[in-house]
């Protein structure tokens, strides 16, 4: 049996379990520890990544050092959770401010300025007799039972909670994981036999749980490198000096405590900077230099974890006197030297030879996999050649069909469960690659061994994904779609010509290449069946609904922007949400993604960014109750590329916008800017309580669609194929500003299919929904009735809003309509708000009048209404229909002859039309009709 020597814990080699510097024993090779807490006098071995083993094993090397949750003591208090410990520690630090004495000591002795002291939340622990009120306050806030399970607290002789610490005062140093305080270390003002640093734990309480002390610099210069040092002050000085993450381990043997943070931060290079006393020869020849031994072991461990190793030193030989710690060297202005590559090996060999330390060949080496050959392709990684490693991996990835990784919006993505796109982190990427390939590398003995995908390789590829030369992804779909060239994705896979990935999760029936009229009619009839029970306001609403399903499967054909869709109704229970769900299920075979309407601001941008990053094809904002006046929503609908801050990172992302947005609402109210971006589908039930309706032709609509999923998607694709077979005719009967290409294509598909009414409800919806334009239109009508076209002040217009004028017999309609503008303030406040609102609508046209700002006075801003009309000429191709052109202007003549005559005198021209229709349209007087005819003869 192999016997090992056990040494008592010391200040430089403390117990990694409880932090004790005197009571516990550590095995000579550092691989095991016997932690002696006074629980009935039993000896405990603390096992790596496992629980304590109180069985009292013999010294036969069976104890391997581990860091994990110890078991609950059946005779003691319940162990507090990490979250509970953080709350208690954070509150304790708030109750214990740093004293002037400690602040002065930190500034003079440690050169820690107040800003750094505040950032690291250092506090002062008073002597034992000064802790009573603090303990009572904690007991009042958290309770005695919880505090007993927090490391550092116990029930005292008096029955109250006490802090487990000696009577001396000291500085409390919080250890963090992220923003959470996980442990408290204590620097004693009057050190005893156990040294000047202790953990706030022990006694009758549970042991401490922690990782290394984390020091983040004020300004990062390199986020891929971390420095591992001894102690907290050295970590703080190193972080500020190098501009890098610094991890302070509590003792030279605690280097493994840096592991969790190195992995969490995605570190590629770890620089070891242990104290200069690693060079010293011990006075007692029977003892080793523990710092030197642990320096070598820490270096081997860092390499074994897959990190690049560097050593930082401030000495050139083993004899010259230099400051002990790196913090002293930094304060003294001594130049720091960084050893890399072979320089590290040479120094470690010299250090081991100086102290006679025997270095095991297999320390920190990559272990050979115990798993037999499982069929994964083997990738041999060239040692220390990142370029060669990238090329090897890139060639291997090219052999995968379908591809496992893609580049979308300049980022590396993969498909998660065949349903959504995922932006994997380093850990996920390493795991994914380990599933695809078996990575191997050469160890120091020249043997090829299995390794886990190297972290620095994965991190490098994640930062520069184009080095992998993986396919570019533009569109992602789980169901069949039509591509820009008319190809239907009937087979799963990646389609390079359209940069589209079809996962094949949802399949469809056969789609004819050149559909006949009979096949087109059958497809239309099948698609109309699931829509027959919805109470559409008119046929145009049904056509608009079908256009959404067509747009989803044909989004790849539409290169430009896509308008949003609104499903509106007068009351709840009409079927808005069901219709949205049915249209999504009809086109994709998937449930619709529903999100709450977040109005505006950061939460809305985060939601949109997440949806675009996941490659969502359709996003629905359900039951919008607020007025839709969102600048962010207006921006994303008309944005080919969406730019926003990446979630969880400090950089922006640019995402191609391929998502279709829709919303549902009861009697939606929206600004003119938002309303013009919607295609509306309106439902109008004839029942008082639509939710009570039961006379449906299809009882279980969702089940009916799922049973015919393949046929329904094939029907949509058949209509697209019919459009391609007809020569892709464009439809120009009606349009939606900014979305002309989309309307021309979708309208063309519907026209070929024989479905009329697309966008026919546009004007009706605009009048109903655009509350802002309607409000200002009525106000300008009141304004015109009272002041005609005379310049007026804001005060004059404010009077129009507030009361009836007996001379003009004005009504109070304007008061109600402009109430959102005026607000509920006093008269001065309302005039101010009205003035700002008028400034925002200046030069806008309501009816036939434009709101103009008149500069006739220096003290007051004047506004007036100016009559305006479009005066087309025979050179303008927009006005080809003569009769319609004449109607556009002459509707004014039927109500007021004066504006028409003034316009005639100013322009000396009229709309081009035939004189035979002029009398029918402009019928306010025979003389005027004659003048119109005469002018028309001149134009012709």
C-alpha positions, 0 to 999 in steps of 0.5 A: 500500500502506498503511504503518504506523508501528511503535513499540518496546514500553515499560513501559506498552505491552508486547508482548502475546505475550511480555510484553517491555517493550523488544525487540518492536515494536507497530504504531501502531494496536495491531492487530499486533505483531512479537514478536522472540524469539531463535529464529535471529533471525527476526521473528514476527508473532503473529496473533489466534486463530491461530498465529505466522506466522514468514514475515516479512510486510512492514509492510502491515497483514496481521498482526492481533493474536491470542491462541492456542497458538503452534506448537511449535518444531521445534528446541526442546522440546515445549510443555507443556499448560495442566494441566502448566503449572498443576502446575509453577507451583503447586508453584513457589509452594509452594516459594517462601514470601513473605519477611518483607521482601516481606510488610512491603512489601506491607502498608506500601506497597500496603496488602495485609493478610496475608489478601489476600496469602495468598488470591492466593498471592503468593510471593518469587522469590530471587536467582539464587544462591538458586534452585538447590535449588528448580530441582533439586526441580522437576526431580526431581518433573517431569523436565527434558523437561517443564519445558523446555516450561513458560514460564519454564524453560530448560536452563542452561549446566550442563545443569540446569533454570533459571528464566528471570529476571535475577538480581534477587529479586522478588515472584511474582504468579500469574495464574489462570483459575479455580483454575488458575495460567496464568502468573507475573508478577514484580515486581523488587526492583531494576528495570532498563531493562525496567521493574519488572514482567516475565513469568517467560518468554522466553529459550530457553523458550516465551512466556507464555500468560495472560489478565487478572489475576483479583481476586475480592472477599471478599464479592460485591455485584454479580456482573454487573459487572466493573472493568477496571484496569491491574495487579494491585494496582489489581485487588485494591483495586478488587475489595475496594472495590466487591465486584465482579470486577476484572480487572487487565490488564498494560498499557493496551494489554492490554485484550483480555486481559480478554475471556475472563474477561468472557465466562466470568463472564457479565458484563453491565457492564464499568467501565473505570478506567485511570490518571489520567495519561490527562489529561496532555499529553506534554512531547514534542509529537511523541508521543501520550498512550498511556494516553488512546489506549488508554482510548478504544480499550478503551472502543470494544472493550468496547462492540463485545463487547456489554457495557454500558460505564462509566467510573470516575474520581476527578477532575472536570477535566483539571487538578486534581492527583489520585492516579495510580491507582485504588488510591491514590485508594481508600487516600486516601479520594477519592470515585470517580465512575462515568460511564454512558450519554451521560456516557461518550460526552461524556468520551471525546469530550473526552479525544480532543479534548484529545489530538488523537486521531482516533477511527475511526467504525467502531471497536468497531461491530457488523459487518454479517453477511456471511451472506445472508438465510437464512430466519430471522425478523429481530428488530430490537433497540431500542438500550439499551431492555431492556424493548423487547428482551424484548417483541420476543423474547417475541413472536417466541418465541410464534410457534414451534410447537412452542415452543423454550423452556419454564419448568420449576420456575421455570427456563428449559429447552430440549429437547436432541436430542429426548431430555432437558431441558437448562438452558442457560447464557448461551453455549448460550442465545445460540447457540440463539437465534442459530439461531432468529432473526437479530438486528439493531441500529442502528449509529452511522451509522444502518444496520441491521446483524446482531448476535449475541444481546446478552449482557446480554439473554440473561443477564437472560432467563435470570435472569427467564425468566417475562418471556419468557412461554413455556409452563410444562412439567410433563412431558416424554416421547419416547413416547406417554403418557396425559394426566389427561383420558384423551387419548393423545398420538399427535401430537408437540407441546405439550399445554397442558391437561396442560403436557406436551411429546411430542417424537414420537421414539417412535410407537405404533399406533392406540389405540381410544377405547372398547376392547372386551373382545376388544381388552382381552384382546388387549392383555393377551396381547401384554403378557404375551408379553415377560414369559413367560420371567421366573421370577416367584415368583408371579402377584402379582409379574407383576402388579406388573411390569406395573403399572410399565409402566402407571405409566410411560405413565400418570404424568400421570394419577397426581397424587400420589406414586409408590412405588419398585419393587424387582426382587429375586432370590435369586441373580445371573443370574436376570434382574433387570436384564433385566426392568428394561430390558424394562419401560422399553423396553416403555413408553418405547422407550428404554434404561433409565437405570442409576445405581450405588447411592450409599448416602447423602449428597451424591453421592446428592442430586446424582444425584437432583437431576440426574435431576429437572432432566433430566426423567427418567421412570424411574431405576434403581439397579442391583445394590444390595449394601448395606442400603438404609437411606437417609434421602435415598432415603426422602425423595425417594420421598415428596416431591412437591417435592425441594429441594436445592442447584443443581449448580454454583451457590450457591443451592437449587432446588425440583423437582417430583418426577415421576420413578419410581425402581426398584432391583434387588438379590439378597435385598435388606435394607432398613429398615422406613422404606425397605421400605414405599416399595417395590412388589416384583417377585420372581424365583425361578429353579428352576435352580442357575445361572440364568445358564446357562439357554437354553430361552427362548421369545423368544431376542432379547427386546430386538430382539423388543420393538423390532420391536413397539414401537408395538404394545406401547405401544398395548397399554398405552394401550389398558388405560388407555383401557379404565379411562377408558371404564369410568368410572375405577373405584378399586381399594381391595382393598389399599393402600400407605401414603402411595401410596393414590391411585396404588394405587387408580388402577393397581389399577383399571386392572389390575382392568378388564384382568382382571389379578389379584394387584396388591400381593398379595405385600406381607405376604410381602415385608415379612416377608422383606425388613424385616430390622430388624423381624424382628430386633427381633421375635425379640429381644422374643420372647426378652425376653418369655420371660425377663422377661414384662412386668416393667420391666428395665434395659438391662443386663438386656436386654444379658444376654439378648443375650449368653449362655444362661440355664440357668434359662430355657434361652434360645437364642443367637438374639438374640445373632446378631440384635442383633449389628448393634446391639451392635457389636464393642466391649466390654461398656460400649460394647455396653450404650450402643449397645443403650440408644440403640437401645431409645430409637429403638424405644420405643413401637413394636409387635412382634407384640402387645407395645409397647416402653415406657420406664418412669420408676420409677428416677432412676438407671437407665432401665427398659423393659418390654413392654406387651400391646396390641391394637386395640379396634374399636367398631361406630362404626369403619367400618374393622372391617366384617368381623366374623369377621376382626375377631375373629380379630385379637384372639382369635389371642392367646387360643389361646396365652395366656388371661390377657392375653385375660381382662385385656383383657376386664376393662379394656375391657369390650368385644370385637370386633363379630362374630356369635356363631355364629363366636365358638366357631370362632375363640376356642376356648381354652375353652367358658367364654371362648366363652360370654363372647365371645358374651355380650359380642357380644350386648351390642354388637349 
